[in-house]
Amino acid sequence: MKTIFAKIFASYVNSKNQKWIQNPIKYQRKTFKKLIRQGAQTRFGKDHDFTKIKNHADFVKKVPIRDYEGLKPYVDKIIAGEQHVLWPGKPLYFAKTSGTTSGTKYIPITKASMPTHIKAARDALLNYIHKKKRVDFVKGKQMFLQGSPVLSETNGIPTGRLSGIVAHYVPSYLQSNRMPSWETNCIDDWETKVDTIIKETWEENMSLIAGIPSWVQMYFEKIVEKGKKPVKDHFKNFSLFVYGGVNFEPYRDIFKKLIGKKVDTIELFPASEGFFAYQDEFDDSGLLLLVNNGIFYEFVAADSFFDENPTRIPLEEVQCGVNYVMLISTTAGLWCYNLGDTVMFTSLKPYRIIVTGRIKHFISAFGEHVIGSEVEKALKAGLENSGETIPVREFTVAPQIKPQEGLPYHEWFIEFEKLPENTKTLSKAIDKSLQEQNIYYRDLIEGKILRSLKITPIAKEGFKSYMKSIGKLGGQNKVPRLSNDRKIADELCYFAIRG
């Protein structure tokens, strides 16, 4: 019965969603007008003359680009007890996140924005059912590796990780199939939590597993270690992995080895600030941009973002193949908010994107401006072209500006499943791919400003030990793919393989 209902509901939702998929600009304009109308009632709206905003050009003149630090004075007013600050009323929740530059961030979630997170995740699964005609996973147990649903309070406003907040909104018809238990989800220590999840799920019919790849990997490794066989032989009906937060490609080979077979995957693009996109076609890496989800999007070409007056464009003016910083205005009261993510459009009909990195996570110590998608592609190509087939567990890249000898270089910290036979051959292959992608990097190599990259192998579970050492093991935490300084790199050196 459950599978029949799921198929019917998936078909209905797909038909309904075609309205905004086929008319994205119409729905973006409707979203914009609604946001401005409701925002006009707030302190922020009055500070920025929302009553005089009639179109996007007016919005650009009245509302500057802000990151969390720019928005913080308004958030502080909400924390102090003031209402109608960024959005009418007061937030239902604060989603608490750890910023890389802003310390702890308190992202408002409102009565208007909360349902958009739930609906988008639901629609991603229903789209899979409709397109793939695969529905058996609904009969098995479904697990979401997430943060604790135990919430604290910030002056009367419940506060916690987004994934923990969302746990309070799981529909009743899913509760009987949902893993882990509420009590286990409430465990804060990540290693204890995973061990407890292993005990709870060991005898269960697991069919869907979701979470950030690096933390699901830890769960799978423990399953394989305990059972002495791949995941597919233990969870025979496991068929769907849902993930978000990081590019899955660097993990794909190791997951295939751990699982023992290829399983279907769905990529999501969620954040505390909103749910932006999901994978709607499964032979396409692009993610469908959600243009009817309470979010108005603007874009700035990444290579001009730090200019004094960068050009902001609405969705109808974007082009494929350009690296953009994505700005959002939302029903949570985030206005022209710099999320920090960079995206590239792969399709305009419909609008699909790939996440290319973070505007603050890049290497440009010498003007090369290497971004996340470039290093991920270079690693994949390097492994293929060097003949190495060793899965990579985790990696990050940083500049070495003052080496003890020779020219500066990019240092790649890589945790391999096992050490490659020849890291020099691999490093040359990775470097070749990076030069092919990034002309500035190539010019610096050819101009003898930089030398070719260097690989520093990290001991097994070195990244896990590093994250534990800084109190960020598990949950939504992840290691940036690259940094423009040595803060992470210098700490990882303690976990390097010597010799």
Secondary structure, DSSP 4 states (H G I P E B T S, - for coil): -HHHHHHHHHHHHHHHHHHHHH-HHHHHHHHHHHHHHHHTTSHHHHHTTGGG--SHHHHHHH---B-HHHHHHHHHHHHTT--SSSSSS--SEEEEEEETTTEEEEEEE-TTTHHHHHHHHHHHHHHHHHHH---GGGGSEEEE-------EEETTEEEE-HHHHHGGG--HHHHTTEES-HHHHT--SHHHHHHHHHHHHTTS-EEEEES-HHHHHHHHHHHHHHHTS-HHHHSTT--EEEEESS-SHHHHHHHHHHHSS--EEEEEEEETTEEEEE---TT---EEE-TTSSEEEEEEEGGGTTSSSPPPEEGGG--BT-EEEEEEEETTS--SEEEEEEEEEEEETTEEEEEEEETTB-B-TTS--B-HHHHHHHHHHHHHHHT--PPEEEEEEEEESS-SSSS-EEEEEEEESS--S-HHHHHHHHHHHHHHH-HHHHHHHHTTSSPPPEEEEB-TTHHHHHHHHTT--STT----SB-SSSHHHHHHGGGBPP-
